[in-house]
Amino acid sequence: MGYKFKPNKGVAKRMRVTKTGKLKHRHEKNSHLRSRRSSKLKRQLGRAGTLAEGHSRNMRRFLGLVGKRPNQTTHEKAIAEKQGDEKTESTKTESTKAEPKKKTEPKKTASKSK
């Protein structure tokens, strides 16, 4: 019987994977003794941060995600599929809107009399 992979729950609680495969996290130094920190720093710490790519590879292994950016390929495929659908719809509407060709009569040439 094979080994069943179990993702690290601590990392799963602290990190969130974006559509492009980057990892978002909450900043540290945010719980207590905030009075000595500047307003700018407190404001920046409140926003989510993205983890550096080197650390992200390790954390993705903990989460059981393989590849550099696993969600990026699925995201790009969805975009390509959506654009492909738009192209096929535009060609269908063009073919239905095209007017039937009118029959052209042969040109009558004027004969020159001398």
Beta strands, then each sheet from edge to edge (+ up, - down):
strand 1: 15-17
strand 2: 23-25
strand 3: 49-50
sheet 1: 1+ 2- 3+
end
